[in-house]
Amino acid sequence: MKIETIKLWEGRDDVELTTFLTMPDPFISEPEPKPAVIVVPGGAYETCPRHGNEGDPVAMTFAADGYQAFVLEYSVSSRAPEGKTLFPAQLLDFGKAIMTIREHAKEWLVDTERIAIIGFSAGGHLCGTLATRWNDGLLSERFGVPSEVFKPCAAMLLYPIADYVIQKRYERENKGKLPFDLSHSDLTVFGTTEPDEETLADASPARHVTSDCPPVFIAAAKDDGLMTPENSLVMALELQKAGIPYELHMFEHGDHGFALGRHIFEAYRTDKAHACAEWVPLAKTFLLYHVAPETAEKERSPFEGMDFMPPAE
C-alpha cells in the first residue's frame, strides 16, 4: 500500500491529503483505474484528527475492499493560521483535494468518474455541503474548471450537521446539558458566537438539496447527545422531496462519534461492538450500487400487473 501525505496549499502545513493506495503487481501492464473514497474526519472544526477513529481506520476499511482511499485534513482552529478557518475555507480545501486527486489520477489509478466522499460530524457537514453545492459556482470559479469536476458519485454522511438552524435551536434548548459548548466552533466557522439565522441557513446542506445532488447515505444514532438526530432526519426528508437516491439508518444506540461502531478504546473487543457498526457494510453496499450499478438488484413491485382496485364510478 502506498501511504503518502501531501500538503495541499503552498506555505501551509495544516491542510493535507493522505493517500492509501493499492498499487498493481508489476506483471500487470495496463492496470484499470479504481473507484475512490475521500474520508473527512470530524472535530467540530476545532480539530481534524487523521489518526483518530474517523480518519485512517475508515480509509483502510475501504482500501481493503479495493477502493483508492484518501483522508482530508482541512482548515481547523487548532492548526490553521488565524483567519483561515472562516467558511467556505474548508470547502475550498475539499476542492483542492479533488483537483489534486484528478491531477494524479493516472499515477494513482483513480477513476475520476467514481470518486465518493464520506464525512463524520463536522466532516459530514463538509461532505453534505459539497454534495449539495458542487455546482453553485464557488469551486468552479476558484479553480477555473467546470463544476462537474467536483461532483462526487455518492456521499456518505455520518451523524452530520445538516441543518445549523435546527442544531442551534437544539443547543439553546439544552444549554448546560451537552458534553461541551459548541460556540467556539461557531466562532471558527462564522467568525461570531452568535451567527444570525440567515447565515446558519446558508451553511446548512439540507437547505440546498436539489435534483443535482448525488446519491446520499446517512447514518446516525437516536441517542446522539451532541448533534441532534433531526439533522439526519431533515436531510433525508429533503432528499426524498428532491427524488435523490438515499438511505437513512437511525440506530437506537451509538451516541455521537461512533465512527466504525466498535468500542472506542478497545476496538479489538468484538464483545464490545455496537449495533451501529452495521453502518459499515450497509454503506459499502450502497456505494457499490453507485460505482457499479449492475450490482444493484431492484425488487419488482408486488403490485405490478395487478388489477384489484374496483373501477371508479
N, C-alpha and C positions, 0 to 999 in steps of 0.2 A: 504493500500500500504506500502511495506517495502522499506524505503529510508535509505540507509547506504552508507557512504563514506569510501573507503578502500585505504590505501597507498600502492602503487604497488612495491616500492623499499625500502629496509631497509635503514634507515638513511636519507631518503629524504621525505620532506613534500609537494613537489610541483607536483608530478605525482600521480594522484588519479583516481580511478574509483568509480562512484556513481551509485547505483542501484535504479531503480524504478520498483519494482516487485509487481505484483498482486498475492497474495498467496491464496490458495484454502480455501473454507469453511471447518471447522473441520469435517463435516459429510462425506466428500469425502475421502474415504480410499486410493484410488490409483489414484491421480490426474495425468493427462497426461502432459508431458513437452510441453512447448510453444516455438514458434519461438522467436528470439531475435533481437534487433536492438541496435547497438553501435553508439551513436551520438558523432561526433567530431567537436567541435566549431572552428571557425576561429580566426584570430587575428594577421595575418602577422608573426607568430612565435615570436611575441613580447609578446602577452597576449593570454590567453585561458579562457575566462570568462564563467565558467559553469553556472553562474546565469544570463548570458545575454540571448538575444533572439535567439541565435543559440545553446543553451545548454538545460537546464532543460525544457523550454516550448516545445521544439521539442520532447524530450524524453517522456514527458507527453502525447503528442498527439498520439504517437504510443502506449504508455502504455494503453491509453483509448480504443484502438482498440484490446487489448488483447495480445500485444507483451510484452515480458520481456525487459525492456529498460535500457540502461546504458549510462552514459556520461563519456567520457575520457578527463581528463586534462593531457596534455602531456608536454614535456620539452619546455619551452619558456624563453626568455631572462629576463623577468621581475620577474621570480620566481626561475629559476634553478640556481644551483651553477655554477660558472664560468667554461667554457669549456665543459659543459654538454649538450649544445644545438646543437652541430655540427651534421649534418645529417650523418648517419641514426639514431641518438639517438631517434628521435620521432617514427620511425618505430619499434624500439626495445620496446619502451613504449607500442605501439599498440600490439605487440606480447605478451608482459607480460599481458596486459589486457585480451586478448583472452585466454591465458593459465589460468588466474585466473577464468574466467567465466567457462571454462571447468572443472576446479578442483571443482567448487561449483555447477556444473550443476544439480546434483540430488537435492541438498538443495534448489536451486533457480528455479527449474522446467524449465530448459532451454534445448531445443532440439539442441544439438551441431551440427547437420547436417543442421540447418536452422538459422544460425547467419548472419544477414545482417549488412551493415555499411552505415552510411550517414555522409557526411562531408561538411563543408561550407568554401569556400575561401581556406585559408591555410589548414584547416581541409579537404577540398575537395582534395587538393593536396596529403595529407597524405592517405586518403582513396583510391585515384587513384593509389598511389604508392603500397599500399597493394594489390589492385585488380590486378595489372599488374606484381608484383614482389614477390608474396607469395611463389613462387617455385624457386627462384633464389639461394637458399641455405643459405642466411644470417640468417633468423629466425630459420630454422631447425638446423643449426649448433650452434646457440647461446643457444637454449633451449633443444637441444638433442631429438627432436621429428620429425616425418615425416612432410614434407612441407604441406601436405594436411590438417593438423590441422589448418592452418592459412587461408585457402581459404574461403572467405565469399560466401554465397549463392547468394548474389546480392550486388551491390554497388550503392549508390545514391550520385551524385556529384552536389553540388550547387555552381554556379559561381566559379569553381575551377581554380587553376593554373595547367594546364595540360601540357603546353609546356613553360618551362622557357626561351628558346631561343626566341620564339615569344614574350613572355611577356617583356623581357629585351629590345628587339628592340622597342616595343611599348613605354616603359618608356623613352628610349633615344629620340624617336621622339616627345614625349610630355613632355619633361623636363620643369619643372616650371608650368605646367598646371594641374598636378594631385593633388588630395587633400592633399597628403603628400608624402614625399620621402621614397621609399622602400629600399634604400641602406642599412639601418641598419638591415633590415630583412635578406639581403644577408650576412651580417657580422655574424648574428646569426646562419644561416644555413650552410654557406660555409666557414666562417672564413675570408672572404675578401669582400670588397665592389665592387670588380671587378673580379668576377669569370669568368674563360675562358669558351669558348663555349662548349668544351668537358665536363666540369663539369656540365654546365647547361643542356646539352642534357642528361647526365646520370641521372639527377634528374627529368627528365620530363616523367610523366606517359604515355603520348601519344606516346612516342618513344619506349615504352616497351610492347605495346599491342601485344598479341599472341593469338592463338586459345585456350589457357588455361585460359584466362580471364573470370571471371564470368559475368553474365548479368549486364548492367550498365544503370542507369537512370541519365540524365543530364538536369539541368535547369539553365538558366542564363538570363540576360536582355541585349537587344541590346544597351541600353544607359548606360551600366556599365562604370562609369568614373574612375575606378581604375584598374580593371582587364579586359584586352581586351577580348571581346566575342570570338575572334578567338581561345582562349584556348578551349572553349567548342566545337566549330566547328571542329577543327582539331582532337580532341579526338573522336568525333562521326565518322569522316571520317576513322580514323584508326580502329575503332570497326567494321565499315561497311566492310572494306577490309578484316578483320580477320574473318568475319562471326559470330560475337558475337551478341547475342540479346541485343538491346539497344533502348532507347528512348531519343530524344533530343527535349527540349522545350525552344525556344528562345522568351522571352516576349519582347514586344515593350518598356515597361517601367518597372522600378524596381531598376535601378542603381545597386550599389554594396551593399551587406549586407541586402537584403530584407527579409531574414530569413523566417518566416511563411507568409510573404506577407501582414501583417497588418501594420497599422500606428505605427511607432516605439514607439512614446511617448504616444499614446492613442489607444492601441490595442483594447479596448472595443468599439471604434467608427466604426461601420460597414460601415458608410458612407465614411470612410477613407480607406477602404480595396482596395487593388490594384488587377489588373488582375493577377499579378504574384502569388497571393495567391492560384491560381488554381493548382500550382505545388503539393500542399499537397495531394488532392485526386488523382491526376494523379500518384504520386509516390506510394501511398498506393495501387492503383490498380495494378501497375507494380510489386510491391513487392509481392502482393497476388498471382499473376501468378507464381511467382518463389518459394514461400513457400508452395503453394497449386496448383500445375499445373492443377489439374482437374477443377479449376475455370476459366481457360482461354478458351474462345470460339474463335477459329480461323476461320476467314472467308474463305469460299471456293472460289477459283479463279473463276471469272466470265467467264474465257475463257476455263475452264476445259471441255474437251469433245467436244469442238467446232472445226470445220474444215472449216474455212472461208478463209484461205490463198490459193491463186492459186498455183497449183503444180509447182515445179521448172522445168525449161526447160533443 
